[in-house]
Amino acid sequence: MTPPLTADRLHGNWATLMLPINDDDSIDYGRLGNELDALVAAGVDGLYTNGTAGEFHTQSEAEFDAIHALVAER
């Protein structure tokens, strides 16, 4: 189990996820996965999810959970 994130462990470059949206306003999980893979490959130290760039205010609870599950898989 990963220990909690504390101020002394917070360091490096963190990236913000931009939420890709389809024409029908649904989340494009395939493109989101590609974005995650690119950020991981770039060697970021951490990721911010569901911030304003992630359109958290438009998400259902199920979408919010699905995004976190996708991130946790990476």
LOMIKOL-991857 format. One record per residue (C-alpha): x, y, z negated; residue in three letters; residue number from 1. Coordinates in pm, 1 decimal. Layout:
// LOMIKOL-991857
X_Y_Z_residu_num
X_Y_Z_ALA_NUM
...
END
This chain:
// LOMIKOL-991857
X_Y_Z_residu_num
0.0_0.0_0.0_MET_1
129.7_344.7_90.8_THR_2
173.9_571.6_-211.8_PRO_3
-30.4_892.8_-225.0_PRO_4
102.0_1192.5_-34.4_LEU_5
254.9_1436.5_-280.3_THR_6
435.5_1767.4_-227.7_ALA_7
776.7_1603.7_-265.1_ASP_8
693.1_1353.7_13.8_ARG_9
547.1_1613.9_251.5_LEU_10
814.9_1701.3_506.7_HIS_11
897.1_1705.9_875.7_GLY_12
680.9_1770.2_1178.9_ASN_13
308.7_1709.0_1154.6_TRP_14
77.1_1709.2_1455.4_ALA_15
-287.1_1809.0_1483.2_THR_16
-515.1_1581.1_1680.3_LEU_17
-715.2_1750.3_1952.6_MET_18
-1046.5_1570.5_1990.4_LEU_19
-1112.9_1467.5_2352.9_PRO_20
-1479.6_1500.8_2443.4_ILE_21
-1661.4_1340.2_2737.5_ASN_22
-1903.7_1531.8_2961.0_ASP_23
-2193.2_1394.6_2753.3_ASP_24
-2034.7_1538.2_2432.3_ASP_25
-1935.6_1193.8_2302.6_SER_26
-1585.6_1130.6_2170.8_ILE_27
-1346.1_978.8_2423.5_ASP_28
-1179.6_722.2_2196.6_TYR_29
-960.3_592.6_2480.3_GLY_30
-801.7_932.8_2537.2_ARG_31
-777.1_984.4_2161.4_LEU_32
-585.1_656.8_2137.0_GLY_33
-353.1_773.5_2415.5_ASN_34
-296.0_1100.0_2227.9_GLU_35
-212.6_909.2_1910.8_LEU_36
27.6_680.2_2095.7_ASP_37
206.4_980.8_2248.3_ALA_38
241.3_1151.9_1910.5_LEU_39
369.3_835.4_1742.6_VAL_40
616.6_783.3_2028.6_ALA_41
733.2_1143.5_1985.5_ALA_42
824.8_1060.4_1626.0_GLY_43
598.7_1296.9_1432.8_VAL_44
616.0_1257.6_1056.2_ASP_45
242.3_1283.8_1004.4_GLY_46
-93.8_1361.1_1161.9_LEU_47
-374.5_1598.1_1071.3_TYR_48
-713.9_1458.6_1159.3_THR_49
-1056.1_1616.9_1163.3_ASN_50
-938.6_1976.8_1137.8_GLY_51
-1101.5_2255.9_1335.1_THR_52
-917.9_2142.1_1651.3_ALA_53
-1069.1_1799.9_1583.5_GLY_54
-1423.5_1939.2_1585.9_GLU_55
-1499.9_1788.6_1243.2_PHE_56
-1810.7_2005.6_1208.8_HIS_57
-1975.4_1831.8_1506.9_THR_58
-1904.2_1473.4_1398.4_GLN_59
-2138.4_1224.2_1245.1_SER_60
-2014.4_1027.1_946.3_GLU_61
-1974.3_722.2_1172.0_ALA_62
-1759.8_921.3_1418.9_GLU_63
-1549.7_1061.3_1134.0_PHE_64
-1489.9_706.7_1005.7_ASP_65
-1413.9_572.8_1355.6_ALA_66
-1148.5_840.8_1409.7_ILE_67
-980.8_754.7_1080.0_HIS_68
-991.9_383.7_1162.3_ALA_69
-824.8_450.8_1498.2_LEU_70
-551.0_654.9_1329.5_VAL_71
-498.8_390.7_1060.2_ALA_72
-445.9_124.4_1329.5_GLU_73
-153.5_321.4_1469.4_ARG_74
END
